[in-house]
Amino acid sequence: MKDPLQKESRCPVPLEQQPCNEYEELKESWFFSWSQLQGWDYGKKLVWLGFWGWLLIGPLARASFPPQKKPLLFLLAGTIGVTIFVGLVVLRLYLGWFYISDRLKAEKVFYEESGWYDGQVWQKPESVLTRDRLIVSYQIEPIMKRLQRTAWILLSLMAVSITLWIMLAKLSPKI
């Protein structure tokens, strides 16, 4: 994607390393586009992720706590495991958006001309910096806030599960 401001700003940064183009590539990617989905579509992705998480975590929880003998501990262990699994995916989404946000907000852009050994720094002109910061404010920050809310919900679910686990362990060590 050609940056319309590249000619105006005489940007020496290769197209694929320009923060605005990195943003466009990230938002169009299969995985990172999940966090841009609206309402129930976003929730469906998380539920789908939780389902696959249960397929991975369920056998581990079952091996540790047979559902016939310890159904509550099996359910809580599975819930904690799935919450961690989904939480790691949400963390990866957040870190990707955070990286792009950081590159867009920065006054200077680090880039490599041909390899790791020849890094350069480019000072963004005011017009490019303003455009990039508007992208962060109106496009990326809402996504990051949604991911933060999701993380808080997952942390709350995990805290409730752990609290119930502790209460069950205190009430009856045989459960």
N, C-alpha and C positions, 0 to 999 in steps of 0.2 A: 504494500500500500504506500503510495507516495504521499508525503506530508506536504500540504499546500504551503506551509510556512517555511519549508526547507530552503527554497530559493531566496526568500526574503531574509532569512536569518543566517544564510551561508553555513548551514549545519554540517560539520565534518563527520558527524556520527553516522556509521553505516545504518541503512534503513531498518534492518532487523534489530538493532540495538537502541533505536530511538524510543524513549519511554511511551510516547503516544502510540507507536506501532506495536510495542510490546503489550500495551493495554488492549488494543484491538484484537491481537492474537489470543490473549488470555480470555477475553470475554466471549470469543467465538469457539473456544476449545470445548470439547465434549464435557470434560469433568468440571471445569470452572464455571461453565454456563449454568450449572445446577443452582448456584447461589443467586442467580438473577431471576429465577422462576418466581412467579407470583402465587401467593396464597397456597391453595391446596396442592398445586403442582410441586411446590417446594417440599411440602409435608409428605407427599407421596414418595418422593425420592428418599427422604429420611426413613420412612417406613420400609421401603424396599431395601435400603441398606441394613436396617434392623433385622429384616427377615433373613437376609444372607448372613448377617452376623450370627443369628441364632443357629443357622445351619453349621457354622464354624464352631461356635462356642457351646452349643447344646451338648454335643458328645463329651466335651471336657467336663461340663457341669454334671452330666449324667454319670460319668466315671467316678467323680468325686462324691456325689450325693445321689444315690439311686432314687429316682422319683417315687418308687413304691414305698420306700422306707422313710425318706426325708424330702417330701414334696416341697415344703416351704424353702428349705435351704437350696434345693435344686433350682427353684424359680428365682430366688434371690441371687444365687451365683450366676445364673444365666443372664439375669438382668444387669448385673454389675459388669459382666464380660461384654455384653452387647453395648452397653453404655460407653465403655472404654473404646470399643471398636468404632462406633459412630463418632465418638468424641475425637478420635485420632483423624478421621476423615474430615471432620469440621475444622480441626486445627490445621490440616493441610490446606484446605480451602482458604482459611483466614490468612495463613502465612503467604500464600500466593498473591492474594489481593493486597496484603500489607506491603510486600516487596514492590509491586507496581505503584502503589500509592506513594511509597517513599521515593521512588525514582521520579514520579511526576511532580512531587512537591519540592524536590531538591533544586537549588539554584544552579548547581553544577552537576553535569552528567559524566560519569566515568564510562569509558568505552575502550574497546580493543580494536585496533586497525586491522591486524592480520593474525594476532595470536596473543597468548597470555603475557608475553614478554614486552609488548609495546603498548601498554595502557596509556591512555590520554584522558584529559579532563576538558570538557567543553562548558563554558559559561553560557547559560541560556539567556537570550535577549528577553526583555520585559514582555513582549507580546507572546512569546512561546511559554514563558513562565505563567503568565496570567491564564492562558488557555489550559495549560496542564493542571493548574490548581482548580480551575472551574470543573474540569473533568473529575478531579478527586472529590470536590464538594458535592457535586450533583449526581455522580454515577457510582463512585467507589465507596464513599462513606456510608450510604444507606445499606449497601451489601455487607460491609464490615459490621455495622450495627446489628443487622439481622443474624449474622454468624455469631456475634457476641451473645445475643439473646438466646440463640440455640445452645451455645455452650453453657450458659447459666441454667437453662432448663435441664440439660444433661447432667450438670453438676448437682442440681437439686434432686433429680431422680436417683443419682448415685448416693447422695447423702441419705435420702430416705431409705434406700435399700440397705445401706450399711448400718444405719440406726436400727432398722428392723432385725437385721442379722444379729447385732449385739444384744438386742432385747430378747430375741429367741434363745441365744446362747446362755443368757443369764437366767431365764425362766426355766429352761429345761436343757441341761447339757446333753441329753440323749436325742434331741430333735435333729 
